């Protein structure tokens, strides 16, 4: 039986293969799709740059946040893409002024796919209002958009199909020409010339003249990269991080330019900082670890003292007998919350009337009303004024807690006196 089933399955497979041929009407098409890098290179766009610098003898590593500032002879790659606080910008520039080298990117540091283009990213970057960058402001460098807004709006109309001349593929081609427009720049620095491809949606505007040792990729009022002196250190500003990303580092002279910026000789500490602001807990541990450790030890001792499990087990009372008076008190509290004051007062008066008929039968006329002779006798025995005796039996049950307590106290006094 098993061999028979296996034979049927083999026969069905042969028939399926025959049906996929040209005679059966089936066809297949091989399509190649580039999905980008995998593993570490997918989440770290500067992995190739790190490994290149490590091969050259430097100590390059990626940091998720900037907690402690590196030595003054180090090089830091910092992104301003997510917004940089003004205090952190001042700290970075003070470190640069003391001899450090800051390479600052305006855009292009996120782990997107370098092999694809996103129309929405380009449009959102061009339509957003320009935000002030604290590093650029303190260095006296302006930031402006590279493409006129009229061209962006025309591209949007074409994408939406509002222009009849926009055929299939022409809009995507126009988008690639605009979004991936590469500016081929020839930069001369320290006696060497570098062929660079610099991109981005913004350009840099330097109003002052260039000093010796500084350079600009393009005109200084519309540059894609600037290399400026700042005190004893240097600042390299790039509109986009394209030259140092994994996909573009091997093109043109990007690798040679990176080596020249960091330093071809010596062993420097190089940091690729994903986020320029340090985490709160990292800063707390860096500057106040002694207080944190002390607080943790005190908290541990307090927990050890307060937790009842450290010691003999306490006996659990599974059942406890309550006194009858506690039940009466609970019932009285319940009726008071339910606003049944009349029920409580009438019950107390009935109990007192039973005692009166038992002890003062000769003075009771059976009318359930307090007469003068009975009131005088009760006043004499209890020591209460005659008016309070008559009020205890005739007054309307009060809603005030204070008056209710006085009335019930007078009734208890009368009952005990008889």
N, C-alpha and C positions, 0 to 999 in steps of 0.2 A: 504493500500500500504506500509506503514511504517513497519507494522508487518511482511509483506511478505519478505521485504528486510532483516530485522533482522533475520528471519528464514533461509534465504539463506546463510547469513554470518555465522551463527552458524553451519550449515551443512558443509560449506567449512572448518571451523576450525576443526570439528571432522574428516573429511576425511584427512586433513593434519596431524593430530596427528596419525591417523592409518597408514599413509604412512611412518612416522618416525620410526615405530617399526621394529623388526627384519624381519618380513614377507615382509615389503615394501622395504627392502634393505638399509634403512637409518641407520646411527649409529652416535654416538657422543662420544667424549672423553674429559674428564676433565683434564686440565693441570693447574698446580699451578706455578705461576711465581712471584718471589719476586722482588718488585719494590723499596724496600728501605723505608726509613722513609718519612713522609709527614710533611708539615707545617714548624715550626721553626727548627726541628731537621734535615730537609733536607738541609737547607742552613747554619746551624751552627753545625759543627761536635763536638763541645765541650759543647753543651747544657746540657747534663747529668752531665758533670764535674762541670759546673757552679751551677746547682741546688744542687749537692752534697755538694759543699763548702758552699753554702748559708745555707743549713741545719746544717752544722757544726758550724755556727756562723760567717763565714767570709762574706765579701762584694764583691762578684764576679760578674763581668759583662763583656760583650763583647764590644769592641771598633773597629770601622771600620778603624780608623787611630789614631796614637799617636801624639796628639798635645802638651799637658802639661805633664811633667813627674810626676809620682805619688810620694807619700812620700817614704822615704828611707827604711822604714820597710815593704814595699809592695812587692808583687810577680807579675811578668809579664811573660806571655806566649807569646813569639814572634816567628814569622816564618821567616826563611831566604829562603823560597822556591822561591819567586819571585825576589830575589836579594836584597841586602841591601847596601845602600850607605856607604862609609867609614866614612863620618861625623856622620851619625846616629849610626853606630857601636861604634864609640868613645864615643858618648853621652850615649849610653846604658851601656857601660862598666864603664864610670865615675860614673853613677848612681849606678851601682852594687858595685863599689869600696867603695862607701860611706855607704854601709849597705844593699842594695837591693838584691833581689833574682831573677835572670834571668833564665827562663827555655826556652831554645832555640831549635827549631826544624829545621832540615835540609829539611824535606820532610813530606808529609802526612797531611797538614793542609787545603787542598782545600775540598769543599763540594761535593766529589764524592760519589758514592753508595758503601758502605762497603760490600754489599752482592754479588757484582759482581766483576769480574776481567777483566781488559782490556789488551789485548796482546800488543796493540800499545803503551800504556803508559809505560809498562816495557821495550820494545825495545828502545823507544826514550830516556828513562832515562839511559839506559846502553850504547847507541851509542853516546850520546852527550859527548863532551869533558868536562873534569873536570874544573869547574870555581872556582876561588879563592873566599873564603868567608872571609870578613874582620874581623868578630868576631873570627873565628877560627885562623886566622893569628895572631891577637893580643894576643890570649891566648896561642899560641904555639901548637895548635892541628892540625894535618893533616887530610885530608879527602881522602879516597880511595874507589874504587868500590869493592863490595863484590864478584861478580861473574867474573870469567875469560872471556875475550872476545871470546875465542875459543868455550866455551860452548854456548854463546849467538849466535854465527854464526851458530853452528850446529842446534840450536833450530830454527833459521830462515830458514835454508834449509829444515828442517822437516815440518815447517809450509807451505812452498811453494810447498811441494810435490816432492822435488828433491830426497828424500830418499825413496826407495821402501818399506823399512821396517816400515815406518810411517803409521800406520793404523788409522782408524777413532777413534777419542777420545784419542789416545796416545799423540798427540801433545798438546792437551788442558790439559791433565793430567800433562805432563812435564812442561807446562807453569805455571800451578798452583803450582807445586812443587818448581819452581824457583822463581816466582814472589811473592808467598805468603809463602815462606819458613820462618818459625817461629823459632827463636832462643830462646829456653827455657833457661833462665838465673836465677841463684839463687844469689841474691844480699844481702849482709849483711851490715847493716848500723845502727849505734847507738844502737847496741845490738839486733837488730831484723833482721829477714831473710824474704825476699820477693821473691816469685815465679813470674817471669815476662815473658811475651811473647813479645819480641822486634823484629820488622821487619825492612824493608828498603832495599834500593839498595846500600847504602854506609855504610862504617864503619869509626870509628874515631881512630886516631893514636896519642897517647900521648907519647912523647919522654922522659919526665922527670919522676921521681918516684912519686908515690902517697903520699901525705902528710896525717897526721892524720885528720880524719873527711872526707876524700875524698874516693870515691869508683869508681869502673869500672865494667860495665856489660860485662863480658868476659875479655880476655887479654887486657891490656891497649894499646897495639899496634894494636889491631883489635877489638875494643869495639863498642857496639851499644848504649851505654849510658855512660856518664862521669859526675861525680859530683865533681866540683873543687872549691877551695877557691879563691876568688879574692878580695884582700884587706879585708875590714870588711864585705863583702857580699859573696854570693855564686852564682855559675853558673852551671846549669844542662844542659848538651848537649845531645840531642837525635837524632839519625839518622832518626827516623820516629816517628810520633805522634800517632802511633797505640794504645798504652796502654791507652791513655786519650780520644780517640774518643768514640762516643756514643755507637757503636756496641761492643767495646772491653773493656769498662770501668768496666763492671761487671764480667769479666773473671779473674780468678786466684787472685793475690793480687794487681791488678792495682788500685783499689779504695783506699785500705789501703796505698799503696805507695804514691798516690797523696795526701792523708791527711797528711802523714808524711813529704812530701816535703814542703807543704804550711805551716803546723804547726797545730797540733791537739788542741792546746790551744790558746786562745786569738782571737781577731777579726782583721784580716788583710784585706787590700784592694788588690783584685786580679783582674788583667786585662788580658783578652784574646784579643790580638791585631791581627786583620786580616791583616792589612798592617802596617808595621813599620814606614813608612814615612807619616808625616802629610800633609794634603792638604795645598795648598798655601793660600787660603782664611781663613782657620782656624788659621794658623800661623800669618797671617796679622791681624786678629781680636784680637788674643791673645796678640800680642806685640805692636800693633799700633792702638788700637780701638779709642783712642782720636783723632788721625789725621784723621781716616776714618769718624768719626762723624762730625768733623769740615768741612771736604771736602764736605760731603753730605749736610750740612746746607748752605755752600757757593754756591754749585751748585743749591740748591733749590731757593735761593734768586736771583741768576743770571737768572734762567729760568723765575721766576716771573717778573723780570725787562724786559727781552727781548721779552717775548711773547706779541704780540699786542692785544690779546683778552681782557686783563685786562684793561678796559677803554672803551670809546665810540667807537662804530663801525665806521670804516672808510668808506666813501662813495666810491662806486665802479663806475668808469666811464665806462658806457656801450658802448659809442661811442665818438669818438673825430675826429674833422675835421683837416686834414693835409693841410698845405699851398702848393700852386702849386710849389713853389721853392723846397720844400722837395721832391716832386715827380721827378722833373728834376734831382735833385742830386742823388736820388736813381737809376734813369735810367743811369746816367753817371757812377756811381759806378759799375752797372751791366755790361755795355759795356766794361769798363776797365778790369774787372775780366775775361771777355770773350775774351780779347785781340783784341777788335775791335777799336783800337786807330784811325785808318784812318777814320772811320765813324764819330767819335767825332770831329776830326780836320777839315774834309771837311764840316761838318755842320756849324761849327763856321766860316769858311772862306766864305761860301755862304751867311751867315747873314751879314758879313762885306761887301762883294761885292754888296749886295742889297743897303746898306747904301751909298756906294761909287757912284753907278749909280744914286742914288736919289739926292745926295748933290753935286757931282762933275761930272755932265753929260758932261760938255765941255771938260774935260781932259780924259774921258774914250773913247777909240777907239773901244770898243766892242769885243776885242780879249780875254778877261778873263786872260790877262797877265799884270803884273805891268810894265808900261813904266817909263822912267826917270822923266818926268814932273809930273806924278801922284805920284810917290814915293817922290819927293821933296815937293809937296804940303801936302801930308799926314804927312811927317816928320815935316814940319813946324807947322802943327796944333796939332799933338800929342806930340811933343817934343822927339820922338824917333829917333835914328840915321837912316840914309837912309838904311844901310845894314840890320838892324833889321826889317825895314818895308818890304823890299823885301824878307827876310828870312821867315817872317810870312806868306807870300803867296806862296812861292816856295819850301821851305825846306820839305824834306820827314818827315812824321809823326814819331816822336821819340818813342822808346820803354821805355826809361828811364822816371821815374816819375818826376824827377827834370826838365829835358828838356821839358817835356809835360806841366808842370805848367808854365814855362817861356813863351812858345809859346802861350798858351791860355791867359795868362795875357797880352801879347802884342796885341793880336787880340781884347780883351776887351778894351784896352786903345785906339786903333785906332777907334773902333766903337763909343766909347763915345766922342772922339774928333771931329768927323764929324758932 
